[in-house]
Amino acid sequence: MAKVCYVCSKAPRSGNTVSHAHNKRRRRFLPNLQSVRVRDNGGVKRVRVCASCIRANKVRKAI
């Protein structure tokens, strides 16, 4: 399963890890994805949603 948010399509980004000596090496910044049961078109399914979308109430959780 891809590391992509179901709601906002937030995906991994790339950048650098920078040490105190300013040495740089490549790294990935991963989104904070949580597995959530969501009501979708009258049904319930389990999707991966980022924490910022959950806090912003962009998904309707299933009970």
N, C-alpha and C positions, 0 to 999 in steps of 0.2 A: 504494500500500500504506500502511495506517495506521501511525502510529508508536506501536504498542502491543505489549507483550511477549506472546508466545504462551503462556507459562507462568503468569505472575502478573498479567497484564492491567495492568501499569504503563503509564501514558499521560502525555502532556505535562500539566504543571501551570502555572498562571499566577502571576505575582508582580510585584515591582517591581525595577527597577534603581535604586539609590540612589547619587547622587553625593556627593562630599565636602561640597557645599553643601546636601545633603539634598533635592535636586531628585529627583522620582520620575517614572519612566515605566514603562509596562507592558512585560513581557517574558515569554517562555515558557521553562520549564525542561524540557528534553527528556531522556527516558531514554537511557541508554547502550546502544543496541541493536546487536547483532551478528548477522550472517547465519550460521546454523549448520545443518549437515546432521544431522537427528535421526531416530532409529529410532522409528517410531510405528505401532503395530498391525501389526508384522511387515514394514512397508515403510519406505522412506527418503524423507524430504521435507525441503526447505529452508525454515526458518522464521526469524523474527526474535525473538531472545531477549535479555533484558537481561543485562548483565555480572554482576550480583549473583546471578541464577539459575544462570549458568554456574559461578561460583565455588562456589555452594552445592550443586552436583551435582544440580540439580533436573531436568536433561535428560540423556538418554543419547545421546551423540554416535555417529554412524555412522562407520565406518572407510572 
